[in-house]
Amino acid sequence: NIIEPISEGLIRVFKDGYGFIDSKGNVIIPLQYHYASNFKNGLALVQTIKIGFIDKTGKVIIPLEYDDGLGFNEGLSPLKKNGHWGYLDTKGNIVIEFKYEDANSFNNGTAFVKQNGEIFKIDKSGKKVSQ
């Protein structure tokens, strides 16, 4: 069994799968995921075969339909679907279209992406910014 520190009021645990318990040991989100991140901004990245996000009640907020992804940083998460990376907001809206070969998390308002072999920075609207 793996027990992690408290994350936004819940504790990530692993026993035959990842899930979350409260501080009294009650299972809040069943131990059913191949992977689960700690909660950040009320959401946790989870994975079965595909990746998505759940809220602290276990409700799926962003469907588990992505091939790869990173957690939310500065309100956006880079996710991969059908071979391309894009960015979603915490409600699951596509903010930056899925067109990149690779993508990183936002830091100080910009993120590195790769498109057509070129690595460059974009802002939160998806516009290329000078480095």
C-alpha positions as CSV (number, residue, x, y, z in Angstrom):
1,N,0.0,0.0,0.0
2,I,1.2,3.5,-0.8
3,I,-0.2,6.5,1.1
4,E,0.6,10.0,0.0
5,P,0.4,13.3,1.9
6,I,-3.0,15.1,2.0
7,S,-3.8,17.0,-1.2
8,E,-6.6,19.5,-1.0
9,G,-8.3,17.5,1.8
10,L,-7.8,14.0,0.2
11,I,-5.1,11.4,0.4
12,R,-4.0,9.5,-2.7
13,V,-3.6,5.8,-2.0
14,F,-2.7,2.7,-4.0
15,K,-3.8,-0.8,-3.4
16,D,-4.7,-2.7,-6.6
17,G,-5.3,0.7,-8.1
18,Y,-5.1,4.4,-7.2
19,G,-7.9,6.3,-5.5
20,F,-8.5,8.7,-2.6
21,I,-9.4,8.5,1.0
22,D,-10.3,11.2,3.6
23,S,-8.2,11.8,6.8
24,K,-10.4,9.2,8.6
25,G,-9.6,6.4,6.1
26,N,-12.9,6.5,4.3
27,V,-12.7,5.7,0.6
28,I,-14.0,8.8,-1.2
29,I,-12.9,7.9,-4.7
30,P,-12.6,4.1,-5.4
31,L,-9.1,2.6,-5.9
32,Q,-9.7,1.9,-9.6
33,Y,-7.2,3.9,-11.6
34,H,-3.9,2.8,-13.1
35,Y,-2.5,6.2,-12.1
36,A,-3.8,9.3,-10.3
37,S,-2.1,12.6,-9.6
38,N,-2.6,14.6,-6.4
39,F,-5.4,17.2,-6.6
40,K,-4.5,20.7,-7.9
41,N,-7.1,23.4,-8.3
42,G,-9.8,20.8,-7.4
43,L,-8.9,18.4,-10.2
44,A,-6.7,15.2,-10.4
45,L,-5.4,13.6,-13.5
46,V,-6.4,10.0,-13.7
47,Q,-5.7,7.2,-16.0
48,T,-7.2,3.8,-16.9
49,I,-6.4,3.1,-20.5
50,K,-6.8,6.8,-21.4
51,I,-6.2,10.0,-19.4
52,G,-8.7,12.5,-18.0
53,F,-9.5,14.5,-14.9
54,I,-11.9,14.0,-11.9
55,D,-13.1,16.3,-9.2
56,K,-12.9,15.6,-5.5
57,T,-16.2,13.7,-5.6
58,G,-14.8,11.3,-8.2
59,K,-17.0,12.9,-11.0
60,V,-15.3,12.9,-14.4
61,I,-14.9,16.5,-15.4
62,I,-12.7,15.9,-18.5
63,P,-13.4,12.5,-20.1
64,L,-10.8,9.8,-20.0
65,E,-10.1,10.0,-23.8
66,Y,-6.6,11.4,-24.0
67,D,-3.4,9.5,-24.8
68,D,-1.0,11.5,-22.7
69,G,-1.1,14.6,-20.6
70,L,0.2,16.7,-17.8
71,G,-1.6,18.3,-14.9
72,F,-3.0,21.8,-14.8
73,N,-0.6,24.7,-14.4
74,E,-1.8,28.3,-14.7
75,G,-5.3,27.1,-15.6
76,L,-4.4,25.0,-18.6
77,S,-3.4,21.4,-19.2
78,P,-1.5,20.0,-22.2
79,L,-3.1,16.8,-23.4
80,K,-2.4,14.5,-26.4
81,K,-5.1,13.1,-28.6
82,N,-4.8,11.4,-32.0
83,G,-1.1,12.1,-32.1
84,H,-1.3,15.8,-31.4
85,W,-1.0,18.0,-28.3
86,G,-3.3,20.9,-27.3
87,Y,-4.5,22.7,-24.2
88,L,-7.7,22.4,-22.2
89,D,-9.0,24.6,-19.4
90,T,-10.4,23.2,-16.1
91,K,-13.9,22.9,-17.6
92,G,-12.7,20.7,-20.5
93,N,-12.9,23.4,-23.1
94,I,-10.2,23.4,-25.9
95,V,-8.3,26.6,-25.5
96,I,-5.4,25.8,-27.9
97,E,-6.1,23.4,-30.7
98,F,-4.5,20.0,-30.9
99,K,-1.8,20.6,-33.5
100,Y,1.6,20.2,-31.7
101,E,4.0,17.4,-31.8
102,D,4.9,18.0,-28.2
103,A,3.8,20.5,-25.5
104,N,4.8,21.5,-22.0
105,S,3.0,23.1,-19.1
106,F,2.6,26.9,-18.9
107,N,5.0,28.8,-16.7
108,N,4.9,32.6,-16.3
109,G,2.3,32.8,-19.1
110,T,4.1,30.9,-21.8
111,A,4.7,27.2,-22.7
112,F,7.2,25.5,-25.0
113,V,5.7,23.5,-27.9
114,K,7.0,21.7,-30.9
115,Q,5.5,22.0,-34.3
116,N,6.9,20.9,-37.7
117,G,10.2,20.1,-35.8
118,E,10.5,23.7,-34.4
119,I,10.5,24.3,-30.7
120,F,9.1,27.7,-29.6
121,K,7.0,29.4,-26.9
122,I,3.3,30.2,-27.1
123,D,1.1,32.4,-24.9
124,K,-2.2,31.3,-23.4
125,S,-4.1,32.2,-26.6
126,G,-1.7,29.9,-28.6
127,K,0.1,32.8,-30.3
128,K,3.8,32.3,-30.9
129,V,5.9,34.6,-28.7
130,S,9.5,35.7,-29.3
131,Q,12.1,34.1,-27.0
